[in-house]
Amino acid sequence: MTLPTGAAADPDDLAAGADEHLLGRGLRNIGDMIRIKPKPFAVGAAGAMINTGMTLLLSYVIGWVVAGIAVPAYESGEVALGTVLLGVAALLGTSIIRFSSMCARRIGAGVMQFGVQAEWRRRITRRYLALPVSWHQKHPTGTLLSNANADVEAATRPLAPLPFACGTLFMVVVAMIAFFTIDWAIALVALGMFPALFALNAVFATRMAPRAKRAQELRAEVSAVGHESFDGALVVKAMGREAAETERFSASATELRDAMIGVGRLRAAFEPAISGLPEIAVLVALLVGLARFEAGAIDLEQLVTVSFMFSVLAFPVRAIGWVLGDLPASVVGRARVDHVLSATGDMAYGYEELPPSTAPARLEFDAVAYAYPDGHEALREVTFSVEPGTTVALVGATGSGKSTLAHLAARLIDPTRGTVRLDGFDVRDLDHASLARTTALVQQIPFVFDDTVRANLALGRPGLDDERLWDALVAAGAEKFVLNLDDGLDTEVGERGTSLSGGQRQRLTLARALAGDPRLLVLDDATSAVDPKVESQILAGLKDSSDAASVLVVAYRRATIALADEVVFLEGGRITARGPHAELLRTHQPYADLVTAYERAEAEREFDTEFNDEEGAA
Ligand SMILES: Nc1ncnc2c1ncn2[C@@H]1O[C@H](COP(=O)(O)OP(=O)(O)OP(=O)(O)O)[C@@H](O)[C@H]1O
């Protein structure tokens, strides 16, 4: 199985039995990452090679200083100043180049690793935003965060020691040539060390793969549970579920801890062996070297050189072990990243552009059906239109399909059958800009960013000056409360708008939609937290304004419903009645029953509010 960038990769393929090609997949992953950041890799690898070259050269310099300067000086009792200076200059020069190249190696490795991480995070974010609502519904936010963090980090982990390992490989090749030119017996010791090291790593990687996979999954799970708990902190507190929620989080965290300890245990068992092997090879080489020196096969300078070469090789060889040791987790992380990058089902946009216009749009549902991915058919044979400048109210019992219809109107989802048209164009054929310019959806649960009121209203859209924003605030009935905020439009609203009430947040998001001058406004119970009288005033205002948009509104309150030019009544995903509110009240009993029930509930709520106010006053 290959892992080209963006290829479909199922993390489940990494189950214990499917990791035979782990080394190949890990190396391919490294190859892909080098292609993303070739220059920093080149700098890091060049630095590493110069560094190792200098280290090897140092072996010769030390051999020469010991055998050519120190020993003769010791034997003759005198030493020439020029020779000493030359020795010092040689040692200093090689050391300075060695340390500078070490800096280049580290900088190259860092820039490469963090650069690839940033690139993948960008790709993942772009992908998340391109994927349809149905995909997001199946993937908890915490898991998505884990993909962009823990998985990206795991996938790129081998990059940190990679240039070092490349330099080491280069060093090994040069050292092997040097060993063979000096003495075949010493060369054989080195030759035996590398296959043993690779074999040990192969066993380690095979054992590590399933553990690394489980640990990555659990990281995502802990992130998902944590995100949900913190997100729902208010509910947890209000329902007194702190202990149960802590227990739920602890269970996931404990499982992750156990999995990580399992990973640690395996590392603890293998890493000393992987690190110790080169040290053992140094000892063996020293013994063999001494025997060869005594036998007269090598001289003192050669003995010092090979001994130093072996001892300086022992540490860098571990870098190869680090890269190999990080491969299992990196393959798992990469597969999880690719799982997102290769996810399909985007809402592809068309190429048709809606002609520029400020006139209200026409929305048409033509024999539309929609089934959720689980097969549940939420809408069937829905046919109706919202004529330009009119307001159509969607009314129906809970679960009858109103929100699904609103999402279709805003093209958050596409119908499974039938067509949704905007000004006569199939919405699937329209380009993104035309759709964004024309339609605005306001949902029941308002999302407010942790920013100022102004930034929340403008959302970075060009041309929205303060005058336009105030007009939108007036139309959304939000002008007074924004004027009363300490810093007006510059007031910071806090994370998710915590400093605002539910009704204020709703009006802010309505104003945000209106600021873009949409030609079609889709309101999915968008003013439910607003006082009923204010809600009616807002909707009446929208309807009467000179540049009125067409409005599709999911409505529950009788006064709101009565404002609509037409009511579309949904039952079980089908339209069972259509017409003006007054007419439906007379002719369609289920409609009359539902609206009366809404009215009764509203009256009871108002009574409770007044009663509580009076109690409070008393
Ligand atoms: N993501 C989903 N997956 C599967 N079924 C879904 C999903 N979302 C909604 N449904 C189902 O589709 C049907 C229509 O849901 P929808 O949210 O459109 O109803 P609604 O009329 O807006 O309800 P409410 O008034 O309670 O908001 C319901 O039966 C609901 O259970």
The ligand as a Tripos MOL2 file, in Angstrom:
@<TRIPOS>MOLECULE
LIG
   31    33     1     0     0
SMALL
NO_CHARGES

@<TRIPOS>ATOM
      1 N1        -27.8120   14.2070   10.8050 N.pl3     1 LIG1
      2 C1        -28.9220   13.4890   10.7480 C.ar      1 LIG1
      3 N2        -28.8600   12.1650   10.5220 N.ar      1 LIG1
      4 C2        -29.9610   11.4110   10.4460 C.ar      1 LIG1
      5 N3        -31.2250   11.9020   10.5780 N.ar      1 LIG1
      6 C3        -31.3460   13.2070   10.8100 C.ar      1 LIG1
      7 C4        -30.2130   14.0680   10.9130 C.ar      1 LIG1
      8 N4        -30.6530   15.3210   11.1550 N.ar      1 LIG1
      9 C5        -31.9880   15.2480   11.1990 C.ar      1 LIG1
     10 N5        -32.4060   13.9870   10.9990 N.ar      1 LIG1
     11 C6        -33.7910   13.5010   10.9690 C.3       1 LIG1
     12 O1        -34.4550   14.1150    9.8730 O.3       1 LIG1
     13 C7        -35.7520   14.4650   10.2270 C.3       1 LIG1
     14 C8        -35.9790   15.9420    9.9500 C.3       1 LIG1
     15 O2        -35.1270   16.6680   10.7940 O.3       1 LIG1
     16 P1        -35.1640   18.2570   10.8320 P.3       1 LIG1
     17 O3        -34.0920   18.7040   11.7480 O.co2     1 LIG1
     18 O4        -35.1520   18.7730    9.4530 O.co2     1 LIG1
     19 O5        -36.5860   18.5080   11.4890 O.3       1 LIG1
     20 P2        -37.2310   19.8600   11.9990 P.3       1 LIG1
     21 O6        -38.5900   19.9100   11.4370 O.co2     1 LIG1
     22 O7        -36.3450   21.0130   11.7150 O.co2     1 LIG1
     23 O8        -37.2890   19.5740   13.5550 O.3       1 LIG1
     24 P3        -37.2390   20.6370   14.7680 P.3       1 LIG1
     25 O9        -38.4870   21.4460   14.6930 O.co2     1 LIG1
     26 O10       -37.2270   19.7650   15.9740 O.co2     1 LIG1
     27 O11       -35.9990   21.4450   14.6030 O.co2     1 LIG1
     28 C9        -35.9400   14.0960   11.6960 C.3       1 LIG1
     29 O12       -36.6140   12.8680   11.7490 O.3       1 LIG1
     30 C10       -34.5480   13.9390   12.2120 C.3       1 LIG1
     31 O13       -34.4790   12.9490   13.1950 O.3       1 LIG1
@<TRIPOS>BOND
     1     1     2 1
     2     2     3 ar
     3     2     7 ar
     4     3     4 ar
     5     4     5 ar
     6     5     6 ar
     7     6     7 ar
     8     6    10 ar
     9     7     8 ar
    10     8     9 ar
    11     9    10 ar
    12    10    11 1
    13    11    12 1
    14    11    30 1
    15    12    13 1
    16    13    14 1
    17    13    28 1
    18    14    15 1
    19    15    16 1
    20    16    17 2
    21    16    18 1
    22    16    19 1
    23    19    20 1
    24    20    21 2
    25    20    22 1
    26    20    23 1
    27    23    24 1
    28    24    25 2
    29    24    26 1
    30    24    27 1
    31    28    29 1
    32    28    30 1
    33    30    31 1
@<TRIPOS>SUBSTRUCTURE
     1 LIG1         1 GROUP 0 **** ****
